[in-house]
Amino acid sequence: MSRKAKRKMRKRDGRWVHTSAGATLAPAPWDHGATGQANRVGLVVEERGEVDPKTGKMRNPNGVTGVRRVDLLEYWHKRGNISTAGFNAGEALRNAFEATMRSKPAIPGNDRVQSSPKPDHAVDIMVDRISAFERIMRHVAMKDREIISACVLDNATPAAIRGYRGAGYRKGLAHLREALDRLADALGIDGK
């Protein structure tokens, strides 16, 4: 028997038997979506149930859980790494950025194909979306653009920037907090 084959087998009662792959958890009786590693990034498992109107607590007698994608801004805000004002400013910036990525708007009452070479209304809406993003982005200081772009627009950690990897991660979170607070001050966003 080859050395490679022996690694996959174990001697039991004088015979060579295959080792098991290890214990696995039984799948949940409800669907949590795709189980690939890339599909699980940013997902948290949480209980699903009804909120009792009297006590305000969630009742979940069957123990049903579901998954929800949590963005990093929300995660950092809950942990206290960024302030409420910074979180609100980051959300406003990200929402404006994501609006620029949407497809052309559906114009009400327009159920026919546009034959005009210049659908002016759709272009106006897209220009408005880009202008709204630019109005907010104008308030981001040049020294903060890299951290804001990585953490808010790309939903990455400060480790996406070379200087904030490893031991510098905490320094990157501090820079992000300061950058979002400066943006909130510039936009006049209150932390309430």
C-alpha positions in Angstrom: 0.0 0.0 0.0 1.4 3.4 -0.9 2.2 6.1 1.6 -0.5 8.4 0.2 -3.1 5.6 0.5 -2.1 4.9 4.1 -2.7 8.6 5.0 -6.3 8.2 4.0 -6.7 4.9 5.9 -6.3 3.8 9.4 -5.6 0.4 10.9 -8.5 -1.0 13.0 -8.6 -4.5 14.3 -5.7 -5.6 12.2 -7.3 -4.3 9.0 -6.9 -1.1 7.0 -10.1 0.9 6.8 -10.9 4.3 5.3 -11.1 7.2 7.7 -14.3 9.3 7.7 -14.2 12.8 6.4 -15.2 14.1 9.9 -18.4 15.0 11.5 -20.7 17.4 9.7 -23.7 19.2 11.0 -27.1 18.2 9.7 -28.6 20.8 7.4 -31.2 23.1 8.9 -34.8 22.3 8.0 -35.1 25.7 6.4 -33.3 27.3 3.6 -30.3 29.6 4.3 -29.4 30.1 0.7 -26.3 28.9 -1.2 -23.6 27.3 1.0 -20.5 28.2 -1.1 -17.8 30.1 0.7 -18.2 33.2 -1.5 -22.0 33.2 -1.0 -21.6 33.3 2.8 -19.5 36.4 3.1 -21.3 39.0 5.2 -24.2 36.8 6.2 -25.4 36.5 9.8 -27.8 33.8 11.0 -30.6 35.3 13.2 -33.8 34.1 14.6 -37.1 34.7 12.8 -40.2 35.1 14.7 -43.0 37.5 15.7 -42.5 40.4 18.1 -44.9 40.3 21.0 -46.6 43.7 21.1 -46.9 43.7 24.9 -43.3 42.8 25.9 -41.5 43.9 22.7 -39.6 40.6 22.7 -39.3 38.2 19.8 -41.2 34.9 20.1 -39.7 32.1 18.1 -41.2 28.8 19.5 -40.0 26.7 16.6 -36.4 28.0 16.6 -36.6 29.1 13.0 -33.6 31.0 11.8 -32.8 32.9 8.7 -29.8 34.7 7.2 -29.4 38.4 6.5 -26.5 40.2 4.8 -24.9 42.7 7.1 -22.8 45.4 5.5 -19.6 46.4 7.3 -20.8 49.9 8.1 -23.7 48.4 10.1 -21.3 46.0 11.8 -18.8 48.7 12.8 -21.6 50.9 14.0 -23.1 48.2 16.3 -19.6 47.5 17.7 -19.0 51.2 18.4 -16.1 51.6 15.9 -17.9 54.4 14.0 -20.3 57.0 15.4 -24.0 57.3 14.5 -23.4 60.5 12.6 -20.6 58.8 10.6 -22.8 55.8 9.9 -25.6 58.1 8.6 -23.1 60.0 6.4 -21.6 56.7 5.1 -25.1 55.4 4.3 -26.1 58.6 2.5 -22.9 58.4 0.4 -23.3 54.7 -0.4 -27.0 55.1 -1.3 -26.1 57.9 -3.7 -23.3 55.8 -5.2 -25.6 52.8 -5.6 -28.2 54.9 -7.3 -25.7 55.7 -10.0 -25.4 52.0 -10.7 -29.1 51.4 -11.3 -30.3 50.8 -14.8 -32.2 53.3 -16.8 -35.4 54.3 -15.0 -38.7 53.0 -16.0 -40.8 56.0 -17.1 -44.5 55.7 -16.0 -46.9 55.1 -18.9 -44.1 54.2 -21.2 -45.0 50.6 -22.2 -43.7 51.0 -25.7 -40.1 50.8 -27.0 -38.5 54.2 -27.3 -38.0 55.1 -30.9 -36.4 58.4 -30.2 -32.6 58.5 -30.4 -32.5 60.7 -27.3 -34.7 59.6 -24.5 -34.2 62.9 -22.6 -36.1 62.1 -19.5 -34.1 59.0 -18.8 -30.9 60.9 -19.3 -32.0 63.6 -17.0 -32.7 61.1 -14.2 -29.3 59.5 -14.6 -27.6 62.9 -14.6 -29.5 63.8 -11.4 -28.3 60.5 -9.8 -24.7 61.2 -10.7 -25.0 64.8 -9.5 -26.4 63.7 -6.1 -23.5 61.4 -5.6 -21.0 64.1 -6.6 -22.6 66.6 -4.2 -21.9 64.3 -1.3 -18.5 63.1 -2.5 -17.4 66.7 -2.9 -17.4 66.9 0.9 -14.9 64.0 1.4 -11.4 65.3 2.1 -8.7 64.2 -0.3 -6.8 62.4 2.5 -10.0 60.4 3.3 -11.0 59.4 -0.3 -9.1 56.1 -0.3 -10.5 54.9 3.0 -14.0 56.0 2.2 -13.9 54.5 -1.2 -12.6 51.1 0.1 -14.8 50.8 3.2 -18.0 52.6 2.2 -18.3 52.3 -1.5 -16.6 48.9 -2.0 -17.8 47.4 1.4 -14.3 46.3 2.2 -12.3 46.4 5.4 -9.5 48.9 6.1 -7.1 46.0 5.4 -7.9 46.6 1.7 -5.4 49.5 1.9 -1.8 48.5 2.2 -0.9 50.6 5.2 -3.8 49.2 7.3 -3.0 45.5 7.1 -2.1 43.4 10.0 -1.1 45.5 13.0 -2.3 48.7 11.3 -5.9 47.5 11.2 -6.9 49.4 14.3 -5.3 52.5 12.9 -7.3 52.1 9.7 -10.6 51.8 11.7 -9.6 55.0 13.6 -9.0 56.8 10.2 -12.3 55.5 8.9 -14.1 56.8 12.0 -12.5 60.2 11.7 -13.2 60.4 8.0 -16.8 59.6 8.4 -17.2 62.1 11.3 -15.6 64.8 9.0 -18.0 63.9 6.3 -21.0 64.0 8.7 -19.9 67.5 9.9 -19.5 68.7 6.3 -22.9 67.4 5.4 -24.5 68.7 8.6 -25.7 65.2 9.7 -26.5 64.8 13.3 -25.8 61.6 15.2 -29.3 61.2 16.7 
